[in-house]
């Protein structure tokens, strides 16, 4: 089973830039950019928790099963 991080979609829906989220979370923009790409192969759970908190979303909204394989 593959999973997908929907961060790019969520930011697009909210009209929020990757840079804005990085600034809000005090992370490097490259970290957010990597999580918005389709080539994420590892991520810290604490980073996902912080993103969910910053965007006021559940983990189920952020991570979904990738059925396009």
PyMOL Python script that loads the backbone (N, CA, C, O; Angstrom):
from pymol import cmd

cmd.read_pdbstr("""\
ATOM      1  N   UNK A   1       0.839  -1.180   0.000  1.00  0.00           N
ATOM      2  CA  UNK A   1       0.000   0.000   0.000  1.00  0.00           C
ATOM      3  C   UNK A   1       0.886   1.245   0.000  1.00  0.00           C
ATOM      4  O   UNK A   1       1.846   1.343   0.764  1.00  0.00           O
ATOM      5  N   UNK A   2       0.550   2.174  -0.856  1.00  0.00           N
ATOM      6  CA  UNK A   2       1.251   3.443  -0.908  1.00  0.00           C
ATOM      7  C   UNK A   2       0.357   4.510  -0.290  1.00  0.00           C
ATOM      8  O   UNK A   2      -0.870   4.427  -0.360  1.00  0.00           O
ATOM      9  N   UNK A   3       0.986   5.512   0.317  1.00  0.00           N
ATOM     10  CA  UNK A   3       0.225   6.622   0.866  1.00  0.00           C
ATOM     11  C   UNK A   3       0.656   7.920   0.187  1.00  0.00           C
ATOM     12  O   UNK A   3       1.734   8.005  -0.400  1.00  0.00           O
ATOM     13  N   UNK A   4      -0.195   8.907   0.279  1.00  0.00           N
ATOM     14  CA  UNK A   4       0.066  10.197  -0.346  1.00  0.00           C
ATOM     15  C   UNK A   4      -0.168  11.296   0.679  1.00  0.00           C
ATOM     16  O   UNK A   4      -1.147  11.267   1.425  1.00  0.00           O
ATOM     17  N   UNK A   5       0.726  12.251   0.707  1.00  0.00           N
ATOM     18  CA  UNK A   5       0.559  13.427   1.552  1.00  0.00           C
ATOM     19  C   UNK A   5      -0.112  14.496   0.693  1.00  0.00           C
ATOM     20  O   UNK A   5       0.432  14.900  -0.334  1.00  0.00           O
ATOM     21  N   UNK A   6      -1.279  14.950   1.107  1.00  0.00           N
ATOM     22  CA  UNK A   6      -2.095  15.879   0.331  1.00  0.00           C
ATOM     23  C   UNK A   6      -1.790  17.345   0.628  1.00  0.00           C
ATOM     24  O   UNK A   6      -2.640  18.204   0.391  1.00  0.00           O
ATOM     25  N   UNK A   7      -0.616  17.647   1.133  1.00  0.00           N
ATOM     26  CA  UNK A   7      -0.305  19.003   1.560  1.00  0.00           C
ATOM     27  C   UNK A   7      -0.463  20.016   0.435  1.00  0.00           C
ATOM     28  O   UNK A   7      -1.044  21.081   0.645  1.00  0.00           O
ATOM     29  N   UNK A   8       0.037  19.710  -0.743  1.00  0.00           N
ATOM     30  CA  UNK A   8      -0.065  20.650  -1.869  1.00  0.00           C
ATOM     31  C   UNK A   8      -1.526  20.954  -2.189  1.00  0.00           C
ATOM     32  O   UNK A   8      -1.884  22.113  -2.398  1.00  0.00           O
ATOM     33  N   UNK A   9      -2.369  19.931  -2.227  1.00  0.00           N
ATOM     34  CA  UNK A   9      -3.797  20.122  -2.506  1.00  0.00           C
ATOM     35  C   UNK A   9      -4.459  20.998  -1.442  1.00  0.00           C
ATOM     36  O   UNK A   9      -5.243  21.891  -1.763  1.00  0.00           O
ATOM     37  N   UNK A  10      -4.142  20.737  -0.194  1.00  0.00           N
ATOM     38  CA  UNK A  10      -4.739  21.493   0.911  1.00  0.00           C
ATOM     39  C   UNK A  10      -4.311  22.948   0.851  1.00  0.00           C
ATOM     40  O   UNK A  10      -5.134  23.843   1.041  1.00  0.00           O
ATOM     41  N   UNK A  11      -3.035  23.196   0.591  1.00  0.00           N
ATOM     42  CA  UNK A  11      -2.560  24.579   0.488  1.00  0.00           C
ATOM     43  C   UNK A  11      -3.226  25.293  -0.686  1.00  0.00           C
ATOM     44  O   UNK A  11      -3.612  26.456  -0.566  1.00  0.00           O
ATOM     45  N   UNK A  12      -3.363  24.606  -1.818  1.00  0.00           N
ATOM     46  CA  UNK A  12      -4.024  25.187  -2.989  1.00  0.00           C
ATOM     47  C   UNK A  12      -5.473  25.551  -2.669  1.00  0.00           C
ATOM     48  O   UNK A  12      -5.941  26.626  -3.044  1.00  0.00           O
ATOM     49  N   UNK A  13      -6.178  24.661  -1.981  1.00  0.00           N
ATOM     50  CA  UNK A  13      -7.575  24.923  -1.619  1.00  0.00           C
ATOM     51  C   UNK A  13      -7.710  26.145  -0.723  1.00  0.00           C
ATOM     52  O   UNK A  13      -8.702  26.870  -0.798  1.00  0.00           O
ATOM     53  N   UNK A  14      -6.724  26.370   0.113  1.00  0.00           N
ATOM     54  CA  UNK A  14      -6.769  27.490   1.060  1.00  0.00           C
ATOM     55  C   UNK A  14      -6.143  28.764   0.513  1.00  0.00           C
ATOM     56  O   UNK A  14      -6.202  29.815   1.153  1.00  0.00           O
ATOM     57  N   UNK A  15      -5.546  28.672  -0.666  1.00  0.00           N
ATOM     58  CA  UNK A  15      -4.878  29.841  -1.227  1.00  0.00           C
ATOM     59  C   UNK A  15      -3.654  30.240  -0.416  1.00  0.00           C
ATOM     60  O   UNK A  15      -3.313  31.420  -0.331  1.00  0.00           O
ATOM     61  N   UNK A  16      -3.013  29.273   0.166  1.00  0.00           N
ATOM     62  CA  UNK A  16      -1.849  29.512   1.022  1.00  0.00           C
ATOM     63  C   UNK A  16      -0.590  29.023   0.314  1.00  0.00           C
ATOM     64  O   UNK A  16      -0.598  27.959  -0.305  1.00  0.00           O
ATOM     65  N   UNK A  17       0.464  29.776   0.401  1.00  0.00           N
ATOM     66  CA  UNK A  17       1.709  29.370  -0.244  1.00  0.00           C
ATOM     67  C   UNK A  17       2.528  28.456   0.667  1.00  0.00           C
ATOM     68  O   UNK A  17       2.354  28.442   1.885  1.00  0.00           O
ATOM     69  N   UNK A  18       3.409  27.710   0.053  1.00  0.00           N
ATOM     70  CA  UNK A  18       4.310  26.852   0.811  1.00  0.00           C
ATOM     71  C   UNK A  18       5.194  27.700   1.718  1.00  0.00           C
ATOM     72  O   UNK A  18       5.460  27.333   2.863  1.00  0.00           O
ATOM     73  N   UNK A  19       5.638  28.815   1.205  1.00  0.00           N
ATOM     74  CA  UNK A  19       6.508  29.709   1.974  1.00  0.00           C
ATOM     75  C   UNK A  19       5.780  30.264   3.203  1.00  0.00           C
ATOM     76  O   UNK A  19       6.362  30.387   4.280  1.00  0.00           O
ATOM     77  N   UNK A  20       4.502  30.596   3.022  1.00  0.00           N
ATOM     78  CA  UNK A  20       3.706  31.112   4.132  1.00  0.00           C
ATOM     79  C   UNK A  20       3.569  30.063   5.241  1.00  0.00           C
ATOM     80  O   UNK A  20       3.704  30.384   6.421  1.00  0.00           O
ATOM     81  N   UNK A  21       3.302  28.819   4.863  1.00  0.00           N
ATOM     82  CA  UNK A  21       3.197  27.752   5.850  1.00  0.00           C
ATOM     83  C   UNK A  21       4.542  27.529   6.536  1.00  0.00           C
ATOM     84  O   UNK A  21       4.593  27.368   7.755  1.00  0.00           O
ATOM     85  N   UNK A  22       5.609  27.519   5.782  1.00  0.00           N
ATOM     86  CA  UNK A  22       6.945  27.333   6.362  1.00  0.00           C
ATOM     87  C   UNK A  22       7.246  28.426   7.373  1.00  0.00           C
ATOM     88  O   UNK A  22       7.773  28.145   8.449  1.00  0.00           O
ATOM     89  N   UNK A  23       6.920  29.659   7.043  1.00  0.00           N
ATOM     90  CA  UNK A  23       7.143  30.783   7.954  1.00  0.00           C
ATOM     91  C   UNK A  23       6.304  30.623   9.223  1.00  0.00           C
ATOM     92  O   UNK A  23       6.792  30.838  10.332  1.00  0.00           O
ATOM     93  N   UNK A  24       5.042  30.244   9.046  1.00  0.00           N
ATOM     94  CA  UNK A  24       4.131  30.062  10.171  1.00  0.00           C
ATOM     95  C   UNK A  24       4.618  28.959  11.113  1.00  0.00           C
ATOM     96  O   UNK A  24       4.464  29.061  12.330  1.00  0.00           O
ATOM     97  N   UNK A  25       5.203  27.914  10.545  1.00  0.00           N
ATOM     98  CA  UNK A  25       5.652  26.771  11.333  1.00  0.00           C
ATOM     99  C   UNK A  25       7.113  26.864  11.750  1.00  0.00           C
ATOM    100  O   UNK A  25       7.605  26.008  12.486  1.00  0.00           O
ATOM    101  N   UNK A  26       7.802  27.889  11.289  1.00  0.00           N
ATOM    102  CA  UNK A  26       9.222  28.060  11.571  1.00  0.00           C
ATOM    103  C   UNK A  26      10.039  26.869  11.040  1.00  0.00           C
ATOM    104  O   UNK A  26      10.912  26.332  11.723  1.00  0.00           O
ATOM    105  N   UNK A  27       9.722  26.481   9.802  1.00  0.00           N
ATOM    106  CA  UNK A  27      10.445  25.422   9.101  1.00  0.00           C
ATOM    107  C   UNK A  27      11.118  26.005   7.867  1.00  0.00           C
ATOM    108  O   UNK A  27      10.763  27.089   7.403  1.00  0.00           O
ATOM    109  N   UNK A  28      12.085  25.278   7.347  1.00  0.00           N
ATOM    110  CA  UNK A  28      12.703  25.706   6.092  1.00  0.00           C
ATOM    111  C   UNK A  28      11.691  25.520   4.959  1.00  0.00           C
ATOM    112  O   UNK A  28      10.982  24.514   4.928  1.00  0.00           O
ATOM    113  N   UNK A  29      11.614  26.474   4.031  1.00  0.00           N
ATOM    114  CA  UNK A  29      10.713  26.315   2.875  1.00  0.00           C
ATOM    115  C   UNK A  29      10.987  25.035   2.094  1.00  0.00           C
ATOM    116  O   UNK A  29      10.063  24.448   1.531  1.00  0.00           O
ATOM    117  N   UNK A  30      12.230  24.600   2.053  1.00  0.00           N
ATOM    118  CA  UNK A  30      12.556  23.369   1.319  1.00  0.00           C
ATOM    119  C   UNK A  30      11.898  22.140   1.953  1.00  0.00           C
ATOM    120  O   UNK A  30      11.590  21.174   1.255  1.00  0.00           O
ATOM    121  N   UNK A  31      11.685  22.172   3.254  1.00  0.00           N
ATOM    122  CA  UNK A  31      11.007  21.053   3.925  1.00  0.00           C
ATOM    123  C   UNK A  31       9.562  20.958   3.456  1.00  0.00           C
ATOM    124  O   UNK A  31       9.083  19.873   3.125  1.00  0.00           O
ATOM    125  N   UNK A  32       8.867  22.092   3.426  1.00  0.00           N
ATOM    126  CA  UNK A  32       7.477  22.112   2.968  1.00  0.00           C
ATOM    127  C   UNK A  32       7.414  21.763   1.486  1.00  0.00           C
ATOM    128  O   UNK A  32       6.524  21.027   1.058  1.00  0.00           O
ATOM    129  N   UNK A  33       8.352  22.285   0.704  1.00  0.00           N
ATOM    130  CA  UNK A  33       8.390  21.978  -0.723  1.00  0.00           C
ATOM    131  C   UNK A  33       8.545  20.478  -0.953  1.00  0.00           C
ATOM    132  O   UNK A  33       7.882  19.914  -1.823  1.00  0.00           O
ATOM    133  N   UNK A  34       9.406  19.835  -0.190  1.00  0.00           N
ATOM    134  CA  UNK A  34       9.607  18.394  -0.322  1.00  0.00           C
ATOM    135  C   UNK A  34       8.319  17.635   0.000  1.00  0.00           C
ATOM    136  O   UNK A  34       7.973  16.677  -0.691  1.00  0.00           O
ATOM    137  N   UNK A  35       7.610  18.062   1.048  1.00  0.00           N
ATOM    138  CA  UNK A  35       6.375  17.386   1.437  1.00  0.00           C
ATOM    139  C   UNK A  35       5.257  17.607   0.424  1.00  0.00           C
ATOM    140  O   UNK A  35       4.300  16.834   0.379  1.00  0.00           O
ATOM    141  N   UNK A  36       5.370  18.646  -0.380  1.00  0.00           N
ATOM    142  CA  UNK A  36       4.373  18.919  -1.422  1.00  0.00           C
ATOM    143  C   UNK A  36       4.680  18.170  -2.714  1.00  0.00           C
ATOM    144  O   UNK A  36       3.849  18.135  -3.621  1.00  0.00           O
ATOM    145  N   UNK A  37       5.851  17.579  -2.805  1.00  0.00           N
ATOM    146  CA  UNK A  37       6.226  16.861  -4.025  1.00  0.00           C
ATOM    147  C   UNK A  37       5.644  15.454  -4.020  1.00  0.00           C
ATOM    148  O   UNK A  37       5.133  14.986  -3.003  1.00  0.00           O
ATOM    149  N   UNK A  38       5.725  14.793  -5.157  1.00  0.00           N
ATOM    150  CA  UNK A  38       5.231  13.427  -5.272  1.00  0.00           C
ATOM    151  C   UNK A  38       6.297  12.398  -4.913  1.00  0.00           C
ATOM    152  O   UNK A  38       6.063  11.195  -5.021  1.00  0.00           O
ATOM    153  N   UNK A  39       7.456  12.865  -4.492  1.00  0.00           N
ATOM    154  CA  UNK A  39       8.552  11.932  -4.231  1.00  0.00           C
ATOM    155  C   UNK A  39       8.917  11.830  -2.751  1.00  0.00           C
ATOM    156  O   UNK A  39      10.075  11.577  -2.418  1.00  0.00           O
ATOM    157  N   UNK A  40       7.954  12.020  -1.872  1.00  0.00           N
ATOM    158  CA  UNK A  40       8.214  11.915  -0.441  1.00  0.00           C
ATOM    159  C   UNK A  40       8.398  10.445  -0.084  1.00  0.00           C
ATOM    160  O   UNK A  40       7.521   9.621  -0.344  1.00  0.00           O
ATOM    161  N   UNK A  41       9.532  10.125   0.506  1.00  0.00           N
ATOM    162  CA  UNK A  41       9.766   8.738   0.892  1.00  0.00           C
ATOM    163  C   UNK A  41       9.906   8.575   2.403  1.00  0.00           C
ATOM    164  O   UNK A  41       9.875   7.454   2.910  1.00  0.00           O
ATOM    165  N   UNK A  42      10.058   9.678   3.122  1.00  0.00           N
ATOM    166  CA  UNK A  42      10.098   9.617   4.577  1.00  0.00           C
ATOM    167  C   UNK A  42       9.808  10.996   5.150  1.00  0.00           C
ATOM    168  O   UNK A  42      10.118  12.029   4.556  1.00  0.00           O
ATOM    169  N   UNK A  43       9.205  10.965   6.320  1.00  0.00           N
ATOM    170  CA  UNK A  43       8.856  12.211   6.987  1.00  0.00           C
ATOM    171  C   UNK A  43       8.732  11.929   8.483  1.00  0.00           C
ATOM    172  O   UNK A  43       8.335  10.836   8.887  1.00  0.00           O
ATOM    173  N   UNK A  44       9.070  12.908   9.284  1.00  0.00           N
ATOM    174  CA  UNK A  44       8.925  12.767  10.727  1.00  0.00           C
ATOM    175  C   UNK A  44       7.456  12.896  11.118  1.00  0.00           C
ATOM    176  O   UNK A  44       6.742  13.771  10.629  1.00  0.00           O
ATOM    177  N   UNK A  45       7.024  12.016  12.000  1.00  0.00           N
ATOM    178  CA  UNK A  45       5.653  12.063  12.499  1.00  0.00           C
ATOM    179  C   UNK A  45       5.378  13.412  13.167  1.00  0.00           C
ATOM    180  O   UNK A  45       4.292  13.972  13.012  1.00  0.00           O
ATOM    181  N   UNK A  46       6.328  13.919  13.888  1.00  0.00           N
ATOM    182  CA  UNK A  46       6.144  15.218  14.564  1.00  0.00           C
ATOM    183  C   UNK A  46       5.929  16.347  13.560  1.00  0.00           C
ATOM    184  O   UNK A  46       5.201  17.298  13.845  1.00  0.00           O
ATOM    185  N   UNK A  47       6.548  16.250  12.401  1.00  0.00           N
ATOM    186  CA  UNK A  47       6.322  17.254  11.361  1.00  0.00           C
ATOM    187  C   UNK A  47       4.887  17.172  10.863  1.00  0.00           C
ATOM    188  O   UNK A  47       4.237  18.198  10.665  1.00  0.00           O
ATOM    189  N   UNK A  48       4.388  15.955  10.659  1.00  0.00           N
ATOM    190  CA  UNK A  48       3.006  15.792  10.220  1.00  0.00           C
ATOM    191  C   UNK A  48       2.035  16.306  11.283  1.00  0.00           C
ATOM    192  O   UNK A  48       1.035  16.949  10.962  1.00  0.00           O
ATOM    193  N   UNK A  49       2.336  16.020  12.539  1.00  0.00           N
ATOM    194  CA  UNK A  49       1.495  16.516  13.637  1.00  0.00           C
ATOM    195  C   UNK A  49       1.473  18.040  13.657  1.00  0.00           C
ATOM    196  O   UNK A  49       0.421  18.651  13.848  1.00  0.00           O
ATOM    197  N   UNK A  50       2.634  18.645  13.460  1.00  0.00           N
ATOM    198  CA  UNK A  50       2.723  20.105  13.471  1.00  0.00           C
ATOM    199  C   UNK A  50       1.967  20.720  12.286  1.00  0.00           C
ATOM    200  O   UNK A  50       1.334  21.765  12.430  1.00  0.00           O
ATOM    201  N   UNK A  51       2.034  20.079  11.132  1.00  0.00           N
ATOM    202  CA  UNK A  51       1.295  20.562   9.966  1.00  0.00           C
ATOM    203  C   UNK A  51      -0.201  20.490  10.231  1.00  0.00           C
ATOM    204  O   UNK A  51      -0.934  21.434   9.935  1.00  0.00           O
ATOM    205  N   UNK A  52      -0.653  19.375  10.786  1.00  0.00           N
ATOM    206  CA  UNK A  52      -2.078  19.223  11.107  1.00  0.00           C
ATOM    207  C   UNK A  52      -2.523  20.300  12.087  1.00  0.00           C
ATOM    208  O   UNK A  52      -3.601  20.877  11.936  1.00  0.00           O
ATOM    209  N   UNK A  53      -1.711  20.564  13.071  1.00  0.00           N
ATOM    210  CA  UNK A  53      -2.049  21.594  14.053  1.00  0.00           C
ATOM    211  C   UNK A  53      -2.072  22.975  13.412  1.00  0.00           C
ATOM    212  O   UNK A  53      -2.994  23.753  13.655  1.00  0.00           O
ATOM    213  N   UNK A  54      -1.078  23.285  12.602  1.00  0.00           N
ATOM    214  CA  UNK A  54      -0.991  24.600  11.968  1.00  0.00           C
ATOM    215  C   UNK A  54      -2.160  24.842  11.016  1.00  0.00           C
ATOM    216  O   UNK A  54      -2.653  25.965  10.908  1.00  0.00           O
ATOM    217  N   UNK A  55      -2.599  23.799  10.330  1.00  0.00           N
ATOM    218  CA  UNK A  55      -3.683  23.939   9.354  1.00  0.00           C
ATOM    219  C   UNK A  55      -5.049  23.580   9.936  1.00  0.00           C
ATOM    220  O   UNK A  55      -6.068  23.684   9.252  1.00  0.00           O
ATOM    221  N   UNK A  56      -5.066  23.158  11.195  1.00  0.00           N
ATOM    222  CA  UNK A  56      -6.291  22.758  11.882  1.00  0.00           C
ATOM    223  C   UNK A  56      -7.034  21.681  11.088  1.00  0.00           C
ATOM    224  O   UNK A  56      -8.217  21.812  10.774  1.00  0.00           O
ATOM    225  N   UNK A  57      -6.293  20.612  10.774  1.00  0.00           N
ATOM    226  CA  UNK A  57      -6.869  19.474  10.047  1.00  0.00           C
ATOM    227  C   UNK A  57      -6.507  18.193  10.783  1.00  0.00           C
ATOM    228  O   UNK A  57      -5.640  18.190  11.657  1.00  0.00           O
ATOM    229  N   UNK A  58      -7.182  17.102  10.421  1.00  0.00           N
ATOM    230  CA  UNK A  58      -6.854  15.805  11.002  1.00  0.00           C
ATOM    231  C   UNK A  58      -5.817  15.111  10.121  1.00  0.00           C
ATOM    232  O   UNK A  58      -5.619  15.470   8.961  1.00  0.00           O
ATOM    233  N   UNK A  59      -5.176  14.128  10.696  1.00  0.00           N
ATOM    234  CA  UNK A  59      -4.192  13.360   9.940  1.00  0.00           C
ATOM    235  C   UNK A  59      -4.853  12.648   8.761  1.00  0.00           C
ATOM    236  O   UNK A  59      -4.216  12.419   7.733  1.00  0.00           O
ATOM    237  N   UNK A  60      -6.136  12.297   8.912  1.00  0.00           N
ATOM    238  CA  UNK A  60      -6.872  11.631   7.830  1.00  0.00           C
ATOM    239  C   UNK A  60      -7.091  12.543   6.636  1.00  0.00           C
ATOM    240  O   UNK A  60      -7.272  12.061   5.518  1.00  0.00           O
ATOM    241  N   UNK A  61      -7.077  13.843   6.852  1.00  0.00           N
ATOM    242  CA  UNK A  61      -7.207  14.780   5.735  1.00  0.00           C
ATOM    243  C   UNK A  61      -5.858  14.972   5.034  1.00  0.00           C
ATOM    244  O   UNK A  61      -5.803  15.224   3.831  1.00  0.00           O
ATOM    245  N   UNK A  62      -4.788  14.851   5.793  1.00  0.00           N
ATOM    246  CA  UNK A  62      -3.448  15.088   5.262  1.00  0.00           C
ATOM    247  C   UNK A  62      -2.883  13.874   4.525  1.00  0.00           C
ATOM    248  O   UNK A  62      -2.229  14.023   3.493  1.00  0.00           O
ATOM    249  N   UNK A  63      -3.132  12.680   5.049  1.00  0.00           N
ATOM    250  CA  UNK A  63      -2.570  11.463   4.464  1.00  0.00           C
ATOM    251  C   UNK A  63      -3.705  10.578   3.964  1.00  0.00           C
ATOM    252  O   UNK A  63      -4.657  10.291   4.690  1.00  0.00           O
ATOM    253  N   UNK A  64      -3.587  10.156   2.725  1.00  0.00           N
ATOM    254  CA  UNK A  64      -4.585   9.258   2.130  1.00  0.00           C
ATOM    255  C   UNK A  64      -3.868   8.113   1.423  1.00  0.00           C
ATOM    256  O   UNK A  64      -2.680   8.197   1.111  1.00  0.00           O
ATOM    257  N   UNK A  65      -4.610   7.053   1.180  1.00  0.00           N
ATOM    258  CA  UNK A  65      -4.065   5.939   0.416  1.00  0.00           C
ATOM    259  C   UNK A  65      -3.986   6.348  -1.046  1.00  0.00           C
ATOM    260  O   UNK A  65      -4.938   6.898  -1.598  1.00  0.00           O
ATOM    261  N   UNK A  66      -2.853   6.079  -1.665  1.00  0.00           N
ATOM    262  CA  UNK A  66      -2.644   6.393  -3.073  1.00  0.00           C
ATOM    263  C   UNK A  66      -3.121   5.206  -3.914  1.00  0.00           C
ATOM    264  O   UNK A  66      -2.461   4.168  -3.969  1.00  0.00           O
ATOM    265  N   UNK A  67      -4.256   5.370  -4.555  1.00  0.00           N
ATOM    266  CA  UNK A  67      -4.839   4.282  -5.350  1.00  0.00           C
ATOM    267  C   UNK A  67      -4.487   4.395  -6.832  1.00  0.00           C
ATOM    268  O   UNK A  67      -5.005   3.629  -7.644  1.00  0.00           O
ATOM    269  N   UNK A  68      -3.627   5.325  -7.192  1.00  0.00           N
ATOM    270  CA  UNK A  68      -3.267   5.545  -8.597  1.00  0.00           C
ATOM    271  C   UNK A  68      -2.032   4.774  -9.013  1.00  0.00           C
ATOM    272  O   UNK A  68      -1.296   5.234  -9.886  1.00  0.00           O
ATOM    273  N   UNK A  69      -1.781   3.631  -8.428  1.00  0.00           N
ATOM    274  CA  UNK A  69      -0.577   2.865  -8.790  1.00  0.00           C
ATOM    275  C   UNK A  69      -0.925   1.659  -9.597  1.00  0.00           C
ATOM    276  O   UNK A  69      -0.038   0.901  -9.988  1.00  0.00           O
TER     277      UNK A  69
END
""", "prot")
cmd.dss("prot")
cmd.show_as("cartoon", "prot")
cmd.util.cbc("prot")
cmd.orient("prot")
